[in-house]
Amino acid sequence: MKMHQLLILAAMLLQTTGYSQGEALFKSKCNTCHAVDKNSTGPWLKGVKAKWNDAGEGTLLYEWVRNSKSLIAGGNSKMALAIKDFSGSEMPPQQASNEEIDQIMDYIDNYTPPLKTDPTAPKEVKLIPDYKGNLTIFYALGTLMIVLLLAIILMSSSILSFVKSDVFKQKLRDQEKLSKLLILLIGLGAAFFPGYSYGMSTPDPTNPAEAQYPWLLVEKFDLYVVIGIDLILLTVVLYLRGLFNDFYYMVYPRKVKAAKQSQKRAVKILVDSVPIEEESSILMDHEYDGIRELDNNLPPWWVWGFYASIIFAFIYIFNYHLFNTGDLQTEEYNKSMKQAQKEIDAYLKEAAMNVDENNVTLLSDQPALASGKQVFEINCTACHKDGSGDIGPNLTDNFWLYGNDIKTVFGTIKNGTSNGMPEHASKLNPIQLQQVASYVLSLKYKPGKEPQGKEFPKK
């Protein structure tokens, strides 16, 4: 039985070895022109061995691989004659034994294409915790936990001491609540007795691994747990604080301070309300279904606001409409635009770029024309080639769609046209527009696209 299992294992190993050798042979001899599962320079090879065997030419397949040209010339293989015209290039002869060819065919027959991945699919992002940062946060939260525990202990001690005082006991006897409160406070004192010790576990500095990588001990979940504990302790602190205040003011009641007369006067001035005990003085005589109204004055703050809005309305009308001492929104916008244009003109003048369709002149110096040529090659050759035209018209003949003077050409390049010519004002500065327009007008005739537009004499 063991011998049978060993033979099966040996056969599997031999098959795997043959497959890997076939893959290596395929990549070294066939991969340049062939693909296993799709056409390339040569046809796809998946199932090729079965096709030759079905045609009764299985043995000729070896000869086809070693020298396809001689097999085609002999005319003895229908498969060779059927495949010879697949590609214009001939299959080069291969130095391979029958065993090597069988290994290649085994690889082809057992080939499994790799899994396709969607390039548009979002890649899985693996988050790496910041262990060092987590450790710092953990220490801070642990410190806060200790502070809260100390606060709980101190407040519990203070409450117990206060409850044990004779003044508090006498107060409780008066209110007949001593028994219930004592039960509550005894349980509270047992839970937070000052002698109870609290501590936090920290990494062992004697452990080499923990000393070198202490942040490995703290995960995000650990931080969430500590935060939860801190919140619980904070809730207990706030509860004890409120409990202590209740007990304290039970013994020493707060003194109710009389409202200041100045505050009363301010409320009277703003609201002019009548005290509820004096409302009978403003009660109106008429009655609706048993309901009588109060003759309250309008709140002074509302009356003052109404008068202020009237005064503002008169000021607005006189300022903006009668005396015109102020600008409305539209006028203010127009003035700001004019001021901005003045600043632009001043900048262009200072930068020597105050060139437009009205004052542009034709340049003839070689440096300017050379710069214009560079701009033309970058921005214009896609439609006009070297000037002879393609998508756009020929720029070297005497026919023009819009005119051949420098101002017209400058404006056409700057603003574009509705026939597909894009604007270039956003890409080129005025000097560049002047240079490329001058370069276009300096071009010599080149045969190209048929004339378009109206003929103008060469200037």
Buried (B, 14 or more C-beta within 10 A) or exposed (E): EEEEEEEEEEEEEEEEEBBEBBBEBBEEBBEEBBBBEEEBEBBBBBEBBEBBEEBEBBEBBBBBBBBBBEBBEEEEBEBBEEBBEEBEEEBEEBEBEEEBBBBBBBBBBEBEEEEEEEEEEEEEEEEEEEBEEBBEBBEEBBEBBBEBBEBBBBBBBBBBEBBEEEEBEEBBEEEEEBEEBBEEBEEBBEEBEEEEEEEEEEBEEEEEEBEEEBBBBBBEEBBEEBBEBBEEBBEBBEEBEEBBEEBBEBEEEEEEEEEEEEEEEEEEEEBBEBEEEEEEEEEEEEEEEEEEEEEEEEEEEEEEEEEEEEEEEEEEEEEBEEEEEEBEEEEEEEEEEEEEEEEEEEEBEEEEBBBBBEEBEBBEEEEBBEBBBEBBEEBBEEBBBBBBBBEBBBBBBBBBBBBBBBBBBBBBBBEBEEEEBEEBEEEBEBBBBBBBBBBBBBBEEBEBBEBBBEEBEEE
